[in-house]
Amino acid sequence: MKIKIELFGAARDFANDNILELKIENQTNIKGIRENLLQWLQKKHPNNSTYSNIVKNSAFCDENNEIVHDDYLVSKEQKLCIIPPIGGG
């Protein structure tokens, strides 16, 4: 399934567009999405620890613009947003 991730703040530097599309094998949770995004970043921006830290410390929200936790189940193609911390916190 394809998951679209809208990029905000510092995460916009991850790609040329403000939406990133990940192909996910099976249903997963936000933790799995985070891990897939980290793998994608490692391929596109090898050894960029700043980008990795942004993903590790960011919040995600669903299609209804509600913050979702790492155990939130993603079982269908949908759009998520990644919201990095502002001001380092």
C-alpha positions as CSV (number, residue, x, y, z in Angstrom):
1,M,0.0,0.0,0.0
2,K,1.1,3.6,-0.5
3,I,1.3,6.1,2.3
4,K,1.6,9.8,1.6
5,I,3.4,11.8,4.2
6,E,3.0,15.5,4.1
7,L,6.2,17.2,5.2
8,F,6.2,20.3,7.5
9,G,8.9,22.5,9.0
10,A,12.4,21.0,8.8
11,A,11.0,17.8,7.3
12,R,10.4,19.7,4.0
13,D,14.1,19.3,3.4
14,F,13.7,15.5,3.0
15,A,12.4,15.8,-0.5
16,N,11.9,18.2,-3.4
17,D,8.1,18.1,-2.9
18,N,6.2,18.7,0.3
19,I,4.6,15.2,0.0
20,L,6.6,12.0,0.2
21,E,5.2,8.7,-0.8
22,L,6.3,5.4,0.9
23,K,5.3,1.9,-0.3
24,I,4.5,-0.2,2.7
25,E,4.2,-4.0,2.4
26,N,1.5,-4.7,5.0
27,Q,-0.6,-2.8,7.5
28,T,1.6,-1.2,10.1
29,N,1.6,1.3,12.9
30,I,3.2,4.8,13.1
31,K,6.2,3.2,14.6
32,G,6.6,1.1,11.4
33,I,6.0,4.2,9.3
34,R,8.7,6.0,11.2
35,E,11.1,3.0,10.6
36,N,10.3,3.0,6.9
37,L,10.9,6.7,6.7
38,L,14.2,6.3,8.5
39,Q,15.2,3.6,5.9
40,W,14.2,5.8,3.0
41,L,16.2,8.7,4.5
42,Q,19.3,6.5,4.9
43,K,19.1,5.7,1.1
44,K,18.4,9.3,0.0
45,H,20.5,11.2,2.5
46,P,23.1,8.7,3.9
47,N,24.6,9.4,7.3
48,N,22.4,12.5,7.8
49,S,21.9,12.2,11.5
50,T,20.0,15.5,11.6
51,Y,17.2,14.2,9.4
52,S,17.1,10.9,11.4
53,N,16.7,12.9,14.6
54,I,13.9,14.9,13.1
55,V,12.0,11.7,12.3
56,K,12.7,10.2,15.7
57,N,11.4,13.3,17.5
58,S,8.5,14.3,15.3
59,A,4.8,13.9,15.9
60,F,2.5,12.4,13.2
61,C,-1.1,13.3,12.5
62,D,-3.8,11.5,10.6
63,E,-6.1,12.6,7.8
64,N,-8.3,14.4,10.3
65,N,-5.3,16.4,11.5
66,E,-5.3,14.6,14.9
67,I,-2.0,13.7,16.5
68,V,-1.6,9.9,16.5
69,H,0.8,7.8,18.7
70,D,3.2,5.1,17.6
71,D,0.7,2.4,18.1
72,Y,-1.9,4.0,15.7
73,L,-2.7,1.3,13.1
74,V,-2.3,2.3,9.4
75,S,-4.3,-0.4,7.5
76,K,-5.2,1.4,4.3
77,E,-3.7,3.9,1.8
78,Q,-3.9,7.3,3.4
79,K,-2.1,10.6,4.0
80,L,-0.3,11.3,7.2
81,C,1.6,14.4,8.3
82,I,5.0,14.6,10.0
83,I,5.3,17.5,12.4
84,P,8.9,18.1,13.6
85,P,9.5,19.7,17.0
86,I,9.8,23.5,16.9
87,G,12.8,25.2,18.5
88,G,14.4,21.9,19.3
89,G,11.7,20.7,21.7
